[in-house]
Amino acid sequence: MKVSIPMLFIFISSSSSYAGTIVQQAVAPDFNVIKVDTQGKPYQCKGNAIITHNDIVTNLSTLKYFGTSISIDIYDENNKNIDTALCSALNVIQEYHYLASNYSTYPHVTNIKSINNSPDKKHQIDPKLTQLIQASIEWHDKSNGYFNIALSPVIDIWRSYRGQCKGERKQQDRCDIPTRAELNKANNLINIEDILLDTINNTIQMKQGMSIDLGGIAKGWMAEMVYRQLKSAGVENFMINAGGNIRHYGYHPQGRQFSTAVENPICKKYSNSLAQCQSFEGQYHEVITGKDIAIVSSGNYLRYYRVKGKEYHHLINPKTLRPKSTGISTTLVMNNNQLYADIISTTLFLMPLKEALTYANDNKDIEAVWFLNYNGDKVETDNFKLYRNSLTIN
């Protein structure tokens, strides 16, 4: 089946990778440089995104934030303030990008990288970052310990080994995995209770040697804040695609709810080169429809490396300090509390399947489907079928 109607589907893969819309997006040649105004303020629209219009949709696209492609499509008719609303939405993206980054510091903000550089120093932080960190800490217990922003020292060890192995897939004997001694040493630095967050005075201080990583919450949190900004600006029909974090609201101009096609992770892993991936039905294993929902996928099929024939991916289980060895992807649909979609998606992937099913079925805000193995076997929550499109492809 070939999709020929523009904007019929949004395609989604793992939240750690790019997932694009069918709308063709222009890309500025200077997208690798974030534009600032004459006072050095980074929160401006011009030069940091492209806004395009046609008869159906107004689109904002940017490649500069959160290490991924972010797009916003607005379908409102007779709305004269769309460009203003989109630039305000970009400002939200920019703000959370700078606050949550653990890769770079910026002169105008104390962010996660600033904190990690001097963890035992007391840092004065933006109230928005306080709120984000506070939610992250609370979700450690809510996730049964599977979400831990203090896991960063362990993640860094695995990232270092994975980085050393780049380009070595044909010589896997030259690649290695962290030793148990290394991981045990880092384990002393991942206690969530050693994060001293003062939510009244907006300060944070940690144990020497600790670091935190908001990669499991920040993008989904940002997408929900963009959603709130667009609604407050009076936008009635839109779709946000934040590098695979999908957020729908309202209706498509055809009068129907938005639909999202979820990529078959095996096809994605092998760039659709397999025979089974040569049709739409092969490339996408679910089509999800809803009016006001968030959709996120977490999986092990894109960011990984091989050692002696075994794959080690980037999602680390805080309980074992190692990547989970089973399962391929989890796709989550949330109809409430969408701020936490990233957290829950990763949690459901890392949990043992039985525990994850119980966790999701006991929460009325959550439905999910697990893609289990190379045979394409799947398991889903009790009411996932309520979001499955009538154009179901399986």
C-alpha positions as CSV (number, residue, x, y, z in Angstrom):
1,M,0.0,0.0,0.0
2,K,1.5,3.3,-1.0
3,V,0.4,6.4,0.9
4,S,-0.5,9.1,-1.6
5,I,-2.6,11.5,0.4
6,P,-0.6,14.2,2.1
7,M,-0.8,14.4,5.9
8,L,-2.6,11.1,6.2
9,F,-0.1,9.6,8.6
10,I,2.6,10.7,11.0
11,F,5.4,8.1,11.2
12,I,6.9,7.3,14.6
13,S,9.9,5.3,15.6
14,S,11.8,5.0,18.9
15,S,11.8,8.3,20.8
16,S,15.6,8.3,20.5
17,S,15.5,8.8,16.7
18,Y,14.0,11.1,14.1
19,A,10.4,10.5,13.1
20,G,9.1,12.8,10.3
21,T,5.8,13.9,8.9
22,I,4.8,13.5,5.3
23,V,4.9,17.2,4.8
24,Q,8.1,18.1,3.0
25,Q,10.2,20.4,5.2
26,A,12.7,23.0,4.0
27,V,16.0,23.0,5.8
28,A,18.1,26.2,6.2
29,P,21.7,25.9,5.3
30,D,22.7,27.4,8.7
31,F,20.7,25.1,10.9
32,N,23.8,24.1,12.7
33,V,24.1,27.5,14.3
34,I,21.6,28.9,16.8
35,K,20.8,32.5,16.0
36,V,20.8,35.1,18.8
37,D,19.8,38.7,18.7
38,T,22.1,41.7,19.2
39,Q,21.9,41.4,23.0
40,G,22.9,37.7,22.8
41,K,19.5,36.5,23.7
42,P,18.9,33.0,22.2
43,Y,15.1,33.1,22.4
44,Q,14.1,34.2,18.9
45,C,12.3,32.7,16.0
46,K,14.1,34.1,13.0
47,G,17.0,31.9,11.8
48,N,16.2,29.1,14.3
49,A,13.2,27.6,12.5
50,I,11.4,27.6,9.2
51,I,7.7,28.4,8.9
52,T,5.9,27.3,5.8
53,H,2.3,27.6,4.7
54,N,0.0,25.9,2.3
55,D,-3.8,25.6,1.9
56,I,-4.0,22.9,4.6
57,V,-1.3,23.4,7.2
58,T,1.2,25.8,8.6
59,N,4.4,24.1,9.6
60,L,7.3,25.1,11.9
61,S,10.4,22.9,11.6
62,T,13.7,23.1,13.4
63,L,16.7,20.9,13.7
64,K,18.5,22.8,16.4
65,Y,17.2,21.6,19.7
66,F,17.2,18.4,21.7
67,G,19.5,16.8,19.1
68,T,16.6,16.0,16.8
69,S,14.0,17.3,14.3
70,I,11.0,19.0,15.9
71,S,8.0,20.1,13.9
72,I,4.6,21.6,14.7
73,D,1.7,21.5,12.2
74,I,-1.3,23.8,12.7
75,Y,-4.5,23.1,10.8
76,D,-6.7,26.0,11.9
77,E,-8.6,28.0,9.3
78,N,-8.9,31.8,9.5
79,N,-6.4,32.1,12.4
80,K,-4.3,35.2,11.8
81,N,-2.0,34.6,14.8
82,I,-0.5,31.3,13.7
83,D,3.0,32.6,13.1
84,T,3.0,34.4,16.4
85,A,1.8,31.2,18.2
86,L,4.5,29.1,16.5
87,C,7.3,31.5,17.4
88,S,6.1,31.4,21.0
89,A,6.1,27.6,20.8
90,L,9.6,27.7,19.6
91,N,10.6,29.9,22.5
92,V,9.3,27.1,24.8
93,I,11.4,24.5,22.9
94,Q,14.4,26.8,23.2
95,E,14.0,27.4,26.9
96,Y,13.8,23.7,27.8
97,H,16.6,22.8,25.5
98,Y,19.0,25.2,27.3
99,L,17.7,24.2,30.8
100,A,17.9,20.4,30.3
101,S,21.1,20.1,28.3
102,N,23.8,17.9,29.8
103,Y,26.2,18.5,26.9
104,S,26.8,22.2,26.9
105,T,26.7,25.2,29.3
106,Y,25.3,28.5,28.2
107,P,26.1,32.0,29.6
108,H,22.4,32.9,30.2
109,V,21.3,29.9,32.2
110,T,22.4,27.4,34.9
111,N,21.5,24.1,33.4
112,I,22.1,20.4,33.9
113,K,25.6,20.5,32.5
114,S,26.4,23.4,34.9
115,I,25.2,21.3,37.8
116,N,27.1,18.2,36.7
117,N,30.3,20.2,36.3
118,S,30.2,21.0,40.1
119,P,27.8,18.6,41.7
120,D,28.7,19.4,45.3
121,K,28.2,23.1,44.8
122,K,24.8,24.6,45.6
123,H,23.3,25.9,42.4
124,Q,20.6,28.5,42.0
125,I,18.4,27.3,39.2
126,D,15.3,28.4,37.2
127,P,12.0,27.5,38.8
128,K,11.1,25.6,35.6
129,L,14.2,23.4,36.0
130,T,13.3,22.9,39.7
131,Q,9.8,21.7,38.6
132,L,11.3,19.3,36.1
133,I,13.9,17.8,38.5
134,Q,11.3,17.5,41.2
135,A,9.0,15.5,39.0
136,S,11.9,13.3,37.9
137,I,12.8,12.6,41.6
138,E,9.1,11.7,42.4
139,W,8.9,9.4,39.4
140,H,11.8,7.2,40.8
141,D,9.3,5.7,43.3
142,K,6.3,5.9,41.0
143,S,8.2,3.8,38.4
144,N,9.2,1.2,40.9
145,G,12.8,2.4,40.5
146,Y,13.1,2.0,36.8
147,F,13.4,5.7,36.2
148,N,16.4,7.3,37.8
149,I,17.9,10.6,36.6
150,A,20.9,9.9,38.9
151,L,21.9,6.9,36.8
152,S,24.0,9.2,34.6
153,P,27.4,7.9,35.8
154,V,26.5,4.4,34.7
155,I,25.1,5.7,31.4
156,D,28.3,7.6,30.8
157,I,30.4,4.4,31.2
158,W,28.3,2.5,28.7
159,R,28.3,5.5,26.4
160,S,32.1,5.6,26.5
161,Y,32.4,1.9,25.6
162,R,29.8,2.3,22.8
163,G,31.7,5.3,21.5
164,Q,35.0,3.4,21.4
165,C,33.4,0.7,19.3
166,K,32.2,3.0,16.5
167,G,33.2,1.6,13.2
168,E,34.2,-1.7,14.7
169,R,31.2,-3.8,13.7
170,K,33.3,-6.0,11.5
171,Q,35.9,-6.4,14.2
172,Q,33.8,-7.0,17.2
173,D,36.6,-8.6,19.2
174,R,38.1,-5.2,19.5
175,C,34.9,-4.0,21.3
176,D,34.2,-4.6,25.0
177,I,31.6,-4.0,27.7
178,P,32.1,-2.3,31.2
179,T,33.5,-4.5,33.9
180,R,31.4,-5.3,36.9
181,A,33.9,-3.4,39.1
182,E,33.4,-0.2,37.0
183,L,29.7,-0.5,37.3
184,N,29.7,-1.3,41.0
185,K,31.9,1.8,41.6
186,A,29.4,4.0,39.7
187,N,26.5,2.4,41.6
188,N,27.7,4.3,44.7
189,L,26.8,7.5,42.8
190,I,23.2,6.8,41.7
191,N,21.2,7.2,44.9
192,I,18.3,9.5,44.2
193,E,18.2,10.6,47.8
194,D,21.6,12.2,47.4
195,I,20.0,14.9,45.1
196,L,19.3,17.8,47.5
197,L,16.6,19.9,45.8
198,D,15.2,22.9,47.5
199,T,11.9,23.6,45.8
200,I,11.2,26.7,47.8
201,N,14.5,28.5,47.1
202,N,15.2,26.8,43.8
203,T,18.6,25.3,44.6
204,I,20.2,22.0,44.0
205,Q,23.2,20.2,45.4
206,M,24.5,16.7,45.0
207,K,27.2,14.3,46.3
208,Q,30.6,14.8,44.8
209,G,31.0,12.6,41.6
210,M,27.3,12.5,40.9
211,S,25.6,13.7,37.7
212,I,22.0,13.7,36.5
213,D,20.5,13.1,33.0
214,L,17.0,14.4,32.1
215,G,17.1,12.6,28.7
216,G,14.2,10.3,29.9
217,I,11.8,13.1,30.6
218,A,12.9,16.5,29.1
219,K,11.7,16.0,25.5
220,G,8.3,14.8,26.4
221,W,7.9,17.5,29.1
222,M,8.9,20.1,26.5
223,A,6.3,18.8,24.0
224,E,3.6,19.0,26.6
225,M,4.6,22.6,27.5
226,V,4.5,23.4,23.8
227,Y,1.0,21.9,23.7
228,R,-0.1,24.1,26.6
229,Q,1.3,27.2,25.0
230,L,-0.5,26.5,21.7
231,K,-3.8,25.9,23.4
232,S,-3.4,29.1,25.5
233,A,-2.8,31.0,22.2
234,G,-6.1,29.7,20.9
235,V,-4.8,27.1,18.5
236,E,-7.5,24.4,18.0
237,N,-6.0,21.7,15.7
238,F,-2.4,20.8,15.7
239,M,0.2,18.1,15.9
240,I,3.6,18.2,17.6
241,N,6.4,15.8,16.5
242,A,9.4,16.2,18.8
243,G,11.8,13.6,17.3
244,G,9.3,10.8,17.7
245,N,7.3,12.2,20.7
246,I,3.9,12.7,19.0
247,R,1.3,15.0,20.5
248,H,-2.2,15.3,18.9
249,Y,-4.9,17.8,19.5
250,G,-8.1,18.5,17.6
251,Y,-9.0,17.3,14.2
252,H,-7.5,16.9,10.7
253,P,-9.1,19.2,8.0
254,Q,-10.7,16.1,6.6
255,G,-12.9,16.1,9.8
256,R,-11.2,13.0,11.3
257,Q,-8.8,12.4,14.2
258,F,-5.1,12.4,13.5
259,S,-3.4,9.0,12.8
260,T,0.1,7.9,13.6
261,A,1.8,5.0,11.9
262,V,4.3,3.2,14.2
263,E,7.4,1.9,12.5
264,N,8.2,-1.8,12.6
265,P,11.4,-1.7,14.6
266,I,13.0,-4.5,12.7
267,C,12.5,-2.7,9.4
268,K,13.8,0.5,10.9
269,K,16.9,-1.3,12.2
270,Y,17.7,-2.6,8.8
271,S,16.7,0.6,6.9
272,N,13.8,-1.2,5.3
273,S,16.2,-3.4,3.3
274,L,14.4,-6.7,4.3
275,A,11.9,-8.3,2.0
276,Q,9.2,-8.0,4.6
277,C,9.6,-4.3,4.7
278,Q,8.8,-3.5,1.1
279,S,5.1,-2.6,1.8
280,F,3.4,-0.1,4.1
281,E,2.0,-3.0,6.1
282,G,5.5,-4.4,6.5
283,Q,7.1,-1.1,7.5
284,Y,4.5,-0.1,10.1
285,H,3.1,-2.4,12.7
286,E,0.4,-0.2,14.2
287,V,-1.8,2.8,13.2
288,I,-2.9,4.8,16.2
289,T,-5.7,7.4,16.2
290,G,-6.8,9.9,18.8
291,K,-7.9,13.5,19.4
292,D,-5.9,14.5,22.4
293,I,-3.2,11.9,23.0
294,A,0.6,11.5,23.3
295,I,2.4,8.6,21.6
296,V,6.0,7.6,22.4
297,S,8.1,4.6,21.5
298,S,11.1,3.3,23.4
299,G,13.3,0.5,22.0
300,N,16.7,-1.1,21.6
301,Y,17.0,-1.3,17.9
302,L,18.8,1.9,16.9
303,R,21.4,2.9,19.5
304,Y,23.5,-0.1,20.3
305,Y,26.8,-1.8,19.6
306,R,27.9,-5.4,19.3
307,V,30.4,-7.3,21.3
308,K,31.2,-10.9,20.2
309,G,27.9,-11.1,18.4
310,K,25.7,-9.7,21.3
311,E,24.0,-6.4,21.1
312,Y,24.1,-3.8,24.0
313,H,21.7,-0.9,23.6
314,H,21.5,2.5,25.3
315,L,18.6,1.9,27.7
316,I,20.1,0.9,31.0
317,N,18.2,-0.9,33.7
318,P,18.9,0.8,37.0
319,K,18.4,-2.4,38.9
320,T,21.1,-4.4,36.9
321,L,23.2,-1.5,35.6
322,R,23.1,-3.2,32.2
323,P,20.9,-3.0,29.1
324,K,17.8,-5.2,29.2
325,S,18.4,-8.3,27.2
326,T,14.8,-9.0,26.0
327,G,12.2,-7.2,24.0
328,I,12.6,-4.8,21.1
329,S,10.2,-1.8,21.5
330,T,7.3,-0.5,23.5
331,T,4.8,2.0,22.2
332,L,2.8,4.0,24.7
333,V,-0.4,6.0,24.2
334,M,-1.4,8.4,27.0
335,N,-4.7,10.2,27.2
336,N,-3.9,12.2,30.4
337,N,-0.8,13.3,32.3
338,Q,1.1,13.4,29.0
339,L,4.0,15.2,30.7
340,Y,5.2,11.8,31.9
341,A,4.9,9.9,28.6
342,D,8.7,9.7,28.1
343,I,9.2,8.3,31.6
344,I,6.5,5.7,31.4
345,S,7.5,4.6,27.9
346,T,11.0,3.8,29.1
347,T,9.7,2.3,32.3
348,L,7.4,-0.1,30.5
349,F,10.3,-1.1,28.2
350,L,12.7,-1.9,31.0
351,M,10.2,-3.7,33.3
352,P,9.7,-7.4,33.0
353,L,6.7,-7.9,30.7
354,K,4.4,-9.2,33.3
355,E,5.1,-6.4,35.6
356,A,4.8,-3.8,32.8
357,L,1.4,-5.2,31.7
358,T,0.1,-5.0,35.2
359,Y,1.5,-1.5,35.7
360,A,-0.2,-0.2,32.5
361,N,-3.5,-2.0,32.9
362,D,-3.8,-0.6,36.4
363,N,-3.4,2.9,35.1
364,K,-6.4,4.3,33.2
365,D,-4.2,6.9,31.5
366,I,-2.0,4.3,29.8
367,E,-2.3,1.9,26.9
368,A,0.6,0.2,25.3
369,V,1.8,-2.4,22.8
370,W,5.1,-4.4,23.1
371,F,7.0,-5.6,20.0
372,L,8.7,-8.6,21.5
373,N,11.0,-10.3,19.0
374,Y,12.1,-10.7,15.4
375,N,9.1,-12.9,14.7
376,G,6.9,-9.8,15.2
377,D,5.1,-11.2,18.3
378,K,3.3,-8.6,20.2
379,V,1.5,-8.1,23.5
380,E,-0.9,-5.2,24.3
381,T,-2.8,-3.8,27.2
382,D,-6.5,-4.5,27.7
383,N,-7.8,-1.4,25.9
384,F,-5.1,-0.6,23.4
385,K,-7.5,-1.6,20.7
386,L,-9.5,1.6,21.4
387,Y,-6.7,3.6,19.7
388,R,-6.1,1.2,16.9
389,N,-7.1,2.8,13.6
390,S,-9.8,1.1,11.4
391,L,-7.0,0.9,8.8
392,T,-5.2,-1.6,11.1
393,I,-2.3,-3.2,9.2
394,N,-1.9,-6.4,11.2
